[in-house]
């Protein structure tokens, strides 16, 4: 591409205005301006007439390393984001990163292959699965959309366009609902586009500039091996920030924006630490993938740890829940209250996880962060678990019940403010107060640090009084 010797007047004016609105110092700022001058000299003309095709052709003509190419694209995106905010253009002509070669047909083929396997695993009749796959292929063919980018409006419009009898439309609707319900349950999508409008309305939409970045971040989290529960939690946390900053591009966020938002929340310290971690993780990813040059979370203040406040369920609350619950409820209550298992761990208990050791029965627990631990279990509890085939608590979430559903069900048996996690605190407190062995309790709970275990333990008043009495001289 032939280089112009001087900047076109329109480009010179635009770059001067950009520099005024985006002041900076240091090598990084000077390098960004140099890259933008290179863009201006190569393209010439008017910066507001540049198209995505112009940018891609210019990028192809650059004789630079992959890292340098990334920085050129990043500088150009930043310039045009400023141009949008200043009202010069409506859309950014610089595509973020490389366009995927993963064609929609291939995406549908892979998705339907996995759906077919899931249907088989759920023991859905082969004829039903075949019919559902056929209906979904029709939807894919007629809409031309990618499977995980379908919106509620896309789904509703297509269903409404189906001619003929209502039975045909009902069958197509049922097939798509089965497909997207499966996709939602196994984490491929965050919002089921076929869910009823009243259900979707409970969660506000995420602004498009944020949603466009959260999709690749979700893929990155999964590729890095984060558990699905962690992926969903981190996405929920960043979406909360995004909704409160709907008019702000994610890459225009400053340290002041973050501090003001964090300061305005009335959170417990643990919650505040969790949101800080999510923001740090999101913007470190943006740095690592070349989306931004400066991490606005780098100097976010560290959140101080709060004083531990164990919240064990009382014995009478636990006994009352056991009396009023079903057989399945009682089993879930006992796993949480007598083994200290998390709700998600209880939901995943499978008959194959119970094995016989030399000293008795054991249960393999599928814990937080894809960690596993082995718990010794008494014979009578082992017999109750072994009486089941497959998952002890079967359901539609990859074969077992969902964590949220199970937690809500058990909470209905307990007083307000007492949750299934309170039963885990009950176990921790009772186990510790037997012989004060915090390290054994730590291993039983699956904590990585005894400091975490201490936050679960409520030392009983009798132990405190006994120590004070032993220290007393009687004077």
C-alpha positions as CSV (number, residue, x, y, z in Angstrom):
1,X,0.0,0.0,0.0
2,X,1.4,3.4,-1.0
3,X,2.1,5.7,1.9
4,X,1.1,9.4,1.8
5,X,3.7,11.8,2.8
6,X,1.5,14.0,4.9
7,X,-1.6,13.8,7.0
8,X,-4.9,14.6,5.3
9,X,-6.5,17.7,7.0
10,X,-9.4,15.7,8.3
11,X,-7.1,13.2,9.9
12,X,-4.9,15.9,11.4
13,X,-7.9,17.6,13.0
14,X,-9.3,14.3,14.3
15,X,-6.0,13.2,15.8
16,X,-5.5,16.5,17.5
17,X,-9.0,16.3,19.1
18,X,-8.4,12.7,20.1
19,X,-5.1,13.7,21.8
20,X,-6.8,16.5,23.7
21,X,-9.6,14.2,25.0
22,X,-7.2,11.4,25.7
23,X,-4.1,13.0,27.3
24,X,-1.3,10.7,28.4
25,X,2.3,10.5,29.1
26,X,5.0,7.8,28.7
27,X,6.1,5.5,26.0
28,X,2.7,3.7,25.7
29,X,0.9,6.9,24.9
30,X,3.5,8.1,22.4
31,X,3.4,4.6,20.7
32,X,-0.4,4.7,20.3
33,X,-0.3,8.2,18.7
34,X,2.5,6.9,16.3
35,X,0.4,4.0,15.3
36,X,-2.6,6.2,14.6
37,X,-0.5,8.5,12.5
38,X,0.6,5.5,10.5
39,X,-3.1,4.6,10.0
40,X,-3.9,8.1,9.0
41,X,-1.0,8.3,6.5
42,X,-1.8,5.0,4.9
43,X,-5.6,5.5,4.5
44,X,-5.7,9.2,3.8
45,X,-9.1,10.8,3.1
46,X,-11.6,11.3,5.9
47,X,-11.4,9.2,9.1
48,X,-15.2,9.0,9.3
49,X,-15.5,7.4,5.9
50,X,-13.3,4.4,6.8
51,X,-15.0,1.0,6.5
52,X,-14.3,-2.4,8.2
53,X,-13.0,-3.6,4.8
54,X,-10.5,-0.6,4.7
55,X,-9.2,-1.5,8.1
56,X,-8.8,-5.2,7.3
57,X,-7.0,-4.4,4.0
58,X,-4.7,-2.0,5.9
59,X,-4.0,-4.6,8.5
60,X,-3.1,-7.2,5.9
61,X,-0.7,-4.8,4.3
62,X,1.3,-4.2,7.5
63,X,4.7,-5.7,7.7
64,X,4.7,-6.4,11.5
65,X,4.8,-9.1,14.1
66,X,1.6,-10.6,15.5
67,X,2.1,-8.6,18.7
68,X,2.6,-5.4,16.8
69,X,-0.5,-6.1,14.7
70,X,-2.5,-6.6,17.8
71,X,-1.3,-3.2,19.1
72,X,-2.2,-1.5,15.8
73,X,-5.7,-2.9,15.9
74,X,-6.0,-1.9,19.6
75,X,-5.0,1.7,18.9
76,X,-7.4,2.0,16.0
77,X,-10.3,0.5,18.1
78,X,-9.6,3.0,20.8
79,X,-9.6,5.9,18.4
80,X,-12.9,4.9,16.9
81,X,-14.5,4.3,20.2
82,X,-13.6,7.9,21.0
83,X,-15.1,8.9,17.7
84,X,-18.4,7.2,18.5
85,X,-18.6,8.9,21.9
86,X,-17.8,12.3,20.2
87,X,-20.7,11.7,17.8
88,X,-18.6,11.5,14.6
89,X,-19.7,8.0,13.7
90,X,-22.3,5.4,14.8
91,X,-20.3,2.1,14.5
92,X,-16.7,1.1,15.1
93,X,-15.1,-0.1,11.8
94,X,-12.4,-1.9,13.7
95,X,-13.3,-5.5,14.4
96,X,-12.0,-6.8,17.8
97,X,-9.6,-9.6,17.0
98,X,-9.7,-12.2,14.3
99,X,-13.0,-13.3,12.8
100,X,-13.7,-16.9,13.5
101,X,-13.6,-19.5,10.7
102,X,-16.0,-21.7,12.7
103,X,-19.0,-21.7,10.2
104,X,-22.6,-21.7,11.5
105,X,-23.3,-25.0,9.9
106,X,-20.4,-26.6,11.8
107,X,-21.5,-25.0,15.0
108,X,-25.0,-26.5,14.6
109,X,-23.6,-29.9,13.6
110,X,-21.4,-30.0,16.8
111,X,-24.2,-28.7,19.0
112,X,-26.8,-31.2,17.7
113,X,-24.3,-34.1,18.1
114,X,-23.8,-33.2,21.8
115,X,-27.6,-32.7,22.2
116,X,-28.2,-36.2,20.7
117,X,-25.8,-37.7,23.2
118,X,-27.4,-35.9,26.1
119,X,-30.9,-37.1,25.0
120,X,-29.6,-40.6,24.9
121,X,-28.1,-40.3,28.3
122,X,-31.4,-39.0,29.6
123,X,-33.1,-42.1,28.1
124,X,-35.3,-40.1,25.7
125,X,-36.8,-42.4,23.1
126,X,-34.6,-42.4,19.9
127,X,-37.7,-41.6,17.7
128,X,-38.3,-38.5,19.9
129,X,-34.7,-37.4,19.7
130,X,-34.7,-37.9,15.9
131,X,-37.8,-35.8,15.6
132,X,-36.4,-33.0,17.8
133,X,-33.1,-32.9,15.8
134,X,-35.0,-32.6,12.6
135,X,-37.1,-29.7,13.9
136,X,-34.0,-27.9,15.2
137,X,-32.2,-28.4,11.8
138,X,-35.2,-26.8,10.2
139,X,-34.9,-23.8,12.5
140,X,-31.2,-23.5,11.8
141,X,-31.7,-23.7,8.0
142,X,-34.5,-21.2,7.9
143,X,-33.0,-18.6,10.2
144,X,-29.3,-18.8,9.3
145,X,-28.4,-17.9,12.9
146,X,-25.7,-19.5,15.0
147,X,-27.0,-21.7,17.7
148,X,-25.7,-19.7,20.7
149,X,-26.6,-16.3,19.3
150,X,-30.3,-16.9,19.0
151,X,-32.4,-14.3,20.9
152,X,-35.9,-14.5,22.3
153,X,-37.1,-12.2,19.5
154,X,-35.5,-14.5,16.9
155,X,-37.2,-17.5,18.3
156,X,-40.6,-15.8,18.7
157,X,-40.5,-14.4,15.2
158,X,-39.7,-17.8,13.6
159,X,-42.4,-19.6,15.6
160,X,-44.9,-17.0,14.5
161,X,-43.9,-17.4,10.9
162,X,-44.7,-21.2,10.8
163,X,-47.8,-21.7,8.6
164,X,-50.3,-24.5,8.9
165,X,-51.9,-26.2,11.9
166,X,-51.2,-25.3,15.5
167,X,-50.0,-28.8,16.2
168,X,-47.0,-28.4,13.9
169,X,-46.0,-25.1,15.6
170,X,-46.4,-26.8,19.0
171,X,-44.1,-29.6,18.1
172,X,-41.4,-27.2,16.7
173,X,-41.7,-25.1,19.9
174,X,-41.3,-28.2,22.1
175,X,-38.2,-29.3,20.2
176,X,-36.5,-26.0,20.4
177,X,-37.4,-25.6,24.1
178,X,-35.8,-29.0,24.8
179,X,-32.7,-28.0,22.9
180,X,-32.2,-24.6,24.6
181,X,-33.2,-25.9,28.0
182,X,-30.4,-28.5,27.7
183,X,-28.0,-25.8,26.4
184,X,-28.8,-23.5,29.3
185,X,-28.5,-26.3,31.9
186,X,-25.1,-27.4,30.7
187,X,-23.8,-23.8,30.5
188,X,-23.6,-23.2,26.8
189,X,-25.9,-20.2,27.0
190,X,-26.7,-17.9,29.9
191,X,-30.3,-17.1,28.9
192,X,-32.7,-19.5,27.4
193,X,-34.3,-17.7,24.4
194,X,-37.3,-20.1,24.5
195,X,-38.2,-19.4,28.2
196,X,-41.4,-17.7,28.9
197,X,-41.2,-13.9,28.6
198,X,-42.2,-13.4,32.3
199,X,-39.2,-15.5,33.4
200,X,-36.8,-13.6,31.1
201,X,-38.1,-10.3,32.4
202,X,-36.8,-11.0,35.9
203,X,-33.2,-10.4,34.6
204,X,-32.4,-7.1,32.9
205,X,-30.6,-7.3,29.6
206,X,-26.8,-6.7,29.5
207,X,-25.8,-3.7,27.3
208,X,-24.6,-5.0,23.9
209,X,-21.0,-3.6,24.1
210,X,-20.6,-5.6,27.4
211,X,-22.4,-8.7,26.2
212,X,-20.1,-8.8,23.1
213,X,-17.1,-9.0,25.4
214,X,-18.6,-11.3,28.0
215,X,-19.2,-14.1,25.4
216,X,-15.5,-14.6,24.6
217,X,-14.6,-14.1,28.3
218,X,-16.9,-16.9,29.2
219,X,-15.2,-19.1,26.6
220,X,-11.8,-18.1,28.1
221,X,-12.9,-19.0,31.6
222,X,-14.1,-22.4,30.5
223,X,-10.9,-23.1,28.5
224,X,-8.9,-22.2,31.6
225,X,-10.7,-24.9,33.5
226,X,-12.9,-22.8,35.8
227,X,-15.8,-24.8,37.2
228,X,-19.2,-24.0,35.6
229,X,-20.4,-22.7,38.9
230,X,-17.5,-20.2,39.0
231,X,-18.1,-19.2,35.4
232,X,-21.7,-18.3,36.1
233,X,-20.9,-16.5,39.3
234,X,-18.2,-14.3,37.6
235,X,-20.5,-13.5,34.7
236,X,-23.3,-12.5,37.1
237,X,-20.9,-10.2,39.0
238,X,-19.6,-8.5,35.8
239,X,-23.2,-8.1,34.4
240,X,-24.2,-6.3,37.6
241,X,-21.5,-3.7,37.0
242,X,-22.4,-3.6,33.3
243,X,-26.0,-2.8,33.9
244,X,-25.1,0.0,36.2
245,X,-22.8,1.5,33.5
246,X,-24.9,0.8,30.4
247,X,-23.7,3.9,28.5
248,X,-20.1,3.1,29.2
249,X,-18.0,0.9,26.9
250,X,-16.2,-1.8,29.0
251,X,-12.8,-0.6,27.7
252,X,-13.5,3.0,28.7
253,X,-14.0,2.2,32.4
254,X,-11.6,4.0,34.8
255,X,-10.3,3.2,38.3
256,X,-12.7,6.0,39.5
257,X,-15.7,4.4,38.0
258,X,-14.8,1.1,39.7
259,X,-14.2,2.7,43.1
260,X,-17.4,4.8,43.0
261,X,-19.4,1.7,42.2
262,X,-17.8,-0.5,44.8
263,X,-18.2,2.3,47.4
264,X,-21.9,2.6,46.7
265,X,-22.7,-1.0,47.5
266,X,-23.8,-2.2,50.9
267,X,-22.1,-5.6,50.9
268,X,-20.6,-7.9,53.4
269,X,-16.8,-8.0,53.1
270,X,-16.9,-11.5,51.5
271,X,-19.3,-10.3,48.8
272,X,-17.1,-7.2,48.2
273,X,-14.0,-9.4,47.9
274,X,-15.8,-11.6,45.4
275,X,-16.9,-8.7,43.1
276,X,-13.4,-7.2,43.3
277,X,-12.0,-10.6,42.2
278,X,-14.4,-10.8,39.3
279,X,-13.5,-7.3,38.0
280,X,-9.8,-8.1,38.4
281,X,-10.1,-11.3,36.5
282,X,-12.2,-9.7,33.7
283,X,-9.7,-6.8,33.1
284,X,-6.6,-9.0,33.4
285,X,-8.1,-11.1,30.6
286,X,-8.7,-7.9,28.6
287,X,-5.0,-7.0,29.0
288,X,-3.8,-10.5,28.2
289,X,-5.8,-10.7,25.0
290,X,-4.8,-7.2,23.7
291,X,-8.2,-5.5,24.2
292,X,-6.8,-2.8,26.4
293,X,-3.3,-1.3,27.3
294,X,-4.0,-0.3,30.9
295,X,-5.8,-2.4,33.6
296,X,-8.2,-0.1,35.5
297,X,-8.5,-2.6,38.4
298,X,-4.7,-2.7,39.0
299,X,-4.9,-0.3,41.9
300,X,-8.3,-1.3,43.3
301,X,-8.0,-1.2,47.1
302,X,-7.7,-4.6,48.8
303,X,-10.8,-5.5,50.8
304,X,-10.2,-6.2,54.5
305,X,-11.4,-9.5,55.9
306,X,-14.4,-9.2,58.1
307,X,-14.7,-10.8,61.5
308,X,-15.9,-14.4,61.2
309,X,-19.6,-14.9,61.8
310,X,-20.5,-18.6,61.9
311,X,-24.2,-19.3,61.3
312,X,-24.8,-22.9,62.3
313,X,-28.4,-24.2,62.2
314,X,-29.7,-25.0,65.7
315,X,-30.4,-28.6,66.6
316,X,-34.2,-28.1,66.9
317,X,-34.3,-26.5,63.5
318,X,-32.5,-29.4,62.0
319,X,-34.6,-32.0,63.7
320,X,-37.8,-30.2,62.7
321,X,-36.7,-30.3,59.0
322,X,-36.0,-34.0,59.3
323,X,-39.5,-34.7,60.6
324,X,-41.3,-32.7,57.9
325,X,-39.2,-33.6,54.9
326,X,-39.6,-36.4,52.4
327,X,-37.2,-39.4,52.3
328,X,-35.2,-37.6,49.6
329,X,-35.2,-34.4,51.6
330,X,-34.0,-36.2,54.8
331,X,-31.1,-37.7,52.9
332,X,-30.1,-34.3,51.6
333,X,-30.4,-32.8,55.1
334,X,-28.2,-35.5,56.6
335,X,-25.5,-35.2,54.0
336,X,-25.3,-31.5,54.7
337,X,-25.8,-31.6,58.5
338,X,-23.9,-34.8,59.3
339,X,-21.1,-34.8,56.7
340,X,-20.8,-31.0,56.1
341,X,-21.3,-31.3,52.4
342,X,-22.1,-28.2,50.2
343,X,-25.4,-28.1,48.4
344,X,-23.7,-28.6,45.0
345,X,-21.8,-31.6,46.4
346,X,-25.1,-33.2,47.7
347,X,-26.8,-32.7,44.3
348,X,-24.0,-34.6,42.5
349,X,-23.9,-37.7,44.8
350,X,-23.9,-40.9,42.6
351,X,-24.2,-44.5,43.7
352,X,-20.8,-45.3,42.1
353,X,-19.2,-42.8,44.6
354,X,-19.9,-45.1,47.6
355,X,-17.1,-47.7,48.0
356,X,-16.0,-50.1,50.7
357,X,-12.6,-49.5,52.4
358,X,-10.8,-51.6,54.9
359,X,-12.2,-49.5,57.8
360,X,-15.7,-48.9,56.4
361,X,-17.7,-47.1,53.7
362,X,-16.5,-44.0,52.0
363,X,-18.1,-41.4,49.8
364,X,-16.2,-39.6,46.9
365,X,-17.3,-36.0,47.0
366,X,-17.2,-33.8,43.9
367,X,-16.2,-30.5,45.5
368,X,-15.8,-26.9,44.7
369,X,-13.3,-26.0,41.9
370,X,-13.4,-29.5,40.5
371,X,-11.7,-30.8,43.6
372,X,-12.5,-34.2,45.1
373,X,-12.2,-35.5,48.6
374,X,-13.1,-38.8,50.3
375,X,-15.3,-38.8,53.4
376,X,-15.8,-41.7,55.7
377,X,-19.6,-42.4,56.2
378,X,-21.4,-44.6,58.7
379,X,-22.9,-47.9,57.6
380,X,-26.6,-46.8,57.9
381,X,-26.0,-43.7,55.7
382,X,-24.0,-45.8,53.2
383,X,-26.9,-48.3,52.9
384,X,-29.4,-45.5,52.2
385,X,-27.2,-44.1,49.4
386,X,-26.4,-47.5,47.9
387,X,-30.1,-48.3,47.6
388,X,-30.2,-45.8,44.6
389,X,-29.2,-46.5,41.1
390,X,-27.3,-43.7,39.4
391,X,-27.7,-40.2,40.9
392,X,-29.2,-40.2,44.4
393,X,-31.0,-37.0,43.5
394,X,-31.9,-37.4,39.8
395,X,-32.9,-34.5,37.7
396,X,-32.5,-32.6,34.4
397,X,-29.1,-31.0,35.2
398,X,-26.8,-33.4,33.5
399,X,-28.7,-36.2,35.1
400,X,-28.9,-34.8,38.7
401,X,-30.9,-32.0,40.3
402,X,-29.8,-28.5,40.0
403,X,-28.0,-26.8,42.9
404,X,-30.3,-23.8,43.1
405,X,-33.4,-26.0,43.0
406,X,-32.1,-28.3,45.7
407,X,-31.1,-25.4,47.9
408,X,-34.5,-23.7,47.7
409,X,-36.3,-27.0,48.4
410,X,-34.3,-27.6,51.6
411,X,-34.5,-24.0,52.7
412,X,-38.3,-24.3,52.7
413,X,-38.0,-26.9,55.5
414,X,-35.9,-24.5,57.6
415,X,-36.7,-21.1,59.3
416,X,-36.2,-17.9,57.4
417,X,-32.6,-17.0,57.2
418,X,-31.4,-20.6,57.7
419,X,-30.1,-22.3,54.6
420,X,-28.6,-25.5,53.5
421,X,-25.2,-23.9,54.0
422,X,-26.1,-23.3,57.6
423,X,-26.2,-27.1,58.0
424,X,-22.6,-27.1,56.9
425,X,-21.8,-24.6,59.6
426,X,-23.6,-26.8,62.0
427,X,-21.4,-29.8,61.1
428,X,-18.2,-27.7,61.4
429,X,-19.1,-26.3,64.8
430,X,-20.2,-29.6,66.3
431,X,-17.2,-31.5,64.8
432,X,-14.7,-28.9,66.1
433,X,-16.2,-28.8,69.6
434,X,-15.7,-32.5,70.0
435,X,-11.9,-32.4,70.3
436,X,-10.8,-29.0,68.9
437,X,-9.1,-30.6,65.9
438,X,-9.4,-27.8,63.3
439,X,-7.2,-29.5,60.7
440,X,-9.3,-32.7,60.6
441,X,-12.5,-30.5,60.3
442,X,-10.7,-28.6,57.5
443,X,-10.1,-31.8,55.5
444,X,-13.7,-33.0,56.1
445,X,-15.1,-29.7,54.8
446,X,-12.7,-29.6,51.8
447,X,-11.2,-26.2,52.7
448,X,-7.8,-25.3,51.3
449,X,-6.9,-23.4,54.5
450,X,-7.7,-23.8,58.2
451,X,-8.3,-20.0,58.3
452,X,-11.4,-20.6,56.2
453,X,-12.6,-23.4,58.5
454,X,-12.3,-21.1,61.5
455,X,-14.9,-18.8,59.8
456,X,-17.4,-21.8,60.0
457,X,-16.8,-22.7,63.6
458,X,-18.9,-21.4,66.5
459,X,-17.1,-22.3,69.8
460,X,-19.7,-23.2,72.3
461,X,-20.1,-21.3,75.6
462,X,-19.3,-24.3,77.7
463,X,-15.8,-24.5,76.3
464,X,-15.2,-20.8,76.9
465,X,-16.4,-21.1,80.5
466,X,-14.3,-24.2,81.2
467,X,-11.1,-22.5,80.0
468,X,-11.9,-19.4,82.2
469,X,-12.6,-21.6,85.2
470,X,-9.3,-23.4,84.7
471,X,-7.4,-20.1,84.6
472,X,-9.1,-18.8,87.7
473,X,-7.0,-18.7,90.9
474,X,-10.1,-18.6,93.1
475,X,-9.0,-15.3,94.7
